[in-house]
Amino acid sequence: MTIFFTALAVMSLITATITIVLVVKLVRSNSQRYKQKKMILAEGTTAQAVIKSIQQTNAQVDNQPEVLLHLEVTKPDGEVVHTEVKAVIPIISIPSFQKGSVIEVKFMMIGQERRYEVVGAYLPS
């Protein structure tokens, strides 16, 4: 019986350790993603985008809805790019984010990928 309880205690410790490691990795990943978003919004190139479609995801951040925006971005040089951006939109700004609306975005190259972010999107502090 003692072996059973010892094995159970060891398994509980292993499970707790794995859970803590996964949570820490998730928090770091989210923190890094938000830092990158803030950098793009602070230092990126401004462009205009037309919302081609908007879909709400099942996620929320601080009770603000996350949406998937299909955008047609017109860069300053006139090039038109189609892209998708996930953004958290403040509830009071939802009327400005409808199909056909023109919004401001910022973009920059990160590695080999051009990343876009929505100006006015909600970012946690």
N, C-alpha and C positions, 0 to 999 in steps of 0.2 A: 504494500500500500504506500509506503514511503517513497518507493521508486516512482510510482504513478504521480504523486504530488510534486516530486522534484522535476520530473519530466514536464508536467503541466506548468510549473513555475518558469522553467527554461523556455518553453514555447511562448509563454506570455511575454517574457522579456524580449525574445527575438521579434515577436509581432510588434511590440511597442517600439522597438528600435527601428524596424523597417518603416513603420508609420511615421515616426519623427523625421527620418531621413527623407522620405517622400514629400512631406509637408514643407520641410526646409528648402528642398529643390524647387518646389512649386512657387514658394514665396520669392525666392531669388529670381526665378524665371520671369514672374510677373513684374518684379521690381525693375529688372533689366529692360523688359519690354516697354514699361512706362517711361523710363529714362530715355530710351531711343525715340519714343513718340514725342517727348518734350524737346529733344534735340532737333528733330525734324521741324517741329512747329516754330522753334526759336531761330534756326539757322537755314531752313530750307528755302527753296525758290517758290515764289507764289504763282499760282495758276488758277484759272476759273474752270469749274466743272459743272456739267449739267447732270442732274440725277436722272438716270434712265429707269431705275427701279429701286425700291427700298423694301427690305424684308426684315421683320423683327426676328432676332434670335431668341433663344430661351434664356439668355443670360441677362443679368442686371448688375450694375455696379453702383453701390450706394443708392439703391432704389431708382436708378436712372436706366432706361432701356438700352440694350445694345442692338444695333441694326447692321445689316449688310447692305452697303450701298453699291450699286452698279453705276459707275460714273463714266462720262465722256469728258476727258480733261483736255483743255486747250492750253498748251504750254506757251510761254512768252514768245517763242520763235514761230508760233502758228501750228506746230505739229499737234495732231489730235491723237490721244491715247485712250483706249478703253481699259478700265481697271475696276477691281472690286476692293472696297475698303470696309473693314469692320470698325465701327465707331460707337461710342456711348454718347447718346444725345440727351442733353438736359430736357426734361419734360416740357419746360416752358418754351423750348426752341423747336419742338416737333412741327409746328405749322410751317416753319421755314425749310423743312426737309421733306418735301413732297416731290413726286415724280414731275419732272419738268423744271424744277427750281434750279437756279444757278447759285452755286455755293463757292466759297474760296477754299482751296486746298494748298498744301505745301508739299514739296517733294525733294528728295535727295537720293543720291546713290549711296547705298550701304553694301559694301562688298561688290558683288556683281549684279545687284538687284536695285532697281529704282523703287523706293518706298514712298507711299502717299499717306498723308494724314489730313483730316478735316479740321479746318480752322473753326473754333467754336465748340468742338467736341468736348465732352466732360473727361477730365483726367483727375483721378484722386490725388490729394496732396501728398 
